[in-house]
Amino acid sequence: MNRIIALKGRGNSGKTTTINMLPSILLANGYSRVAGMYQKHGGDFLDVFENGKHRVGVTSSGDTYDLVHDRLTDLINAKCDVCVCACRTSGGTHTAIYNFTGYTSHFEQKTYAPTPAQEPIVNAADANKLFSLI
């Protein structure tokens, strides 16, 4: 089953920081990086991993329709059966995600840390939750 998993949250809530943790979790759990797929896009990235059963694409882009659409298109063209991205709480980024036929969409709400000191703990928990959904 092809899926898009979107980490949904308001701006500056830690979505990019959380998604940046996902590659390390994938690598620690038997996935390998697909050579030549890594792309840097300003403060965001795109990368592809596989474990023999699944090809997982990860992008931290999630602020606008165009960014989400273009990065998901790249991941789908790379034959990813699971794509992980960020998105805002509503609007154009959701529309971009829903535009991909043949993929189901799951929106996971970003947990907001009650204090800055708790942000690393909350982000790590959210990254592990994303991994569990893969």
Rosetta blueprint (number, residue, H / E / L):
1 M L
2 N L
3 R E
4 I E
5 I E
6 A E
7 L E
8 K E
9 G L
10 R L
11 G L
12 N L
13 S L
14 G L
15 K H
16 T H
17 T H
18 T H
19 I H
20 N H
21 M H
22 L H
23 P H
24 S H
25 I H
26 L H
27 L H
28 A H
29 N L
30 G L
31 Y L
32 S E
33 R E
34 V L
35 A L
36 G L
37 M L
38 Y L
39 Q E
40 K E
41 H E
42 G L
43 G L
44 D E
45 F E
46 L E
47 D E
48 V E
49 F E
50 E E
51 N L
52 G L
53 K L
54 H L
55 R E
56 V E
57 G E
58 V E
59 T E
60 S L
61 S L
62 G L
63 D L
64 T L
65 Y H
66 D H
67 L H
68 V H
69 H H
70 D H
71 R H
72 L H
73 T H
74 D H
75 L H
76 I H
77 N H
78 A L
79 K L
80 C L
81 D L
82 V E
83 C E
84 V E
85 C E
86 A E
87 C E
88 R L
89 T L
90 S L
91 G L
92 G H
93 T H
94 H H
95 T H
96 A H
97 I H
98 Y H
99 N L
100 F L
101 T L
102 G L
103 Y L
104 T E
105 S E
106 H E
107 F E
108 E E
109 Q E
110 K L
111 T L
112 Y L
113 A L
114 P L
115 T L
116 P H
117 A H
118 Q H
119 E H
120 P H
121 I H
122 V H
123 N H
124 A H
125 A H
126 D H
127 A H
128 N H
129 K H
130 L H
131 F H
132 S H
133 L H
134 I L
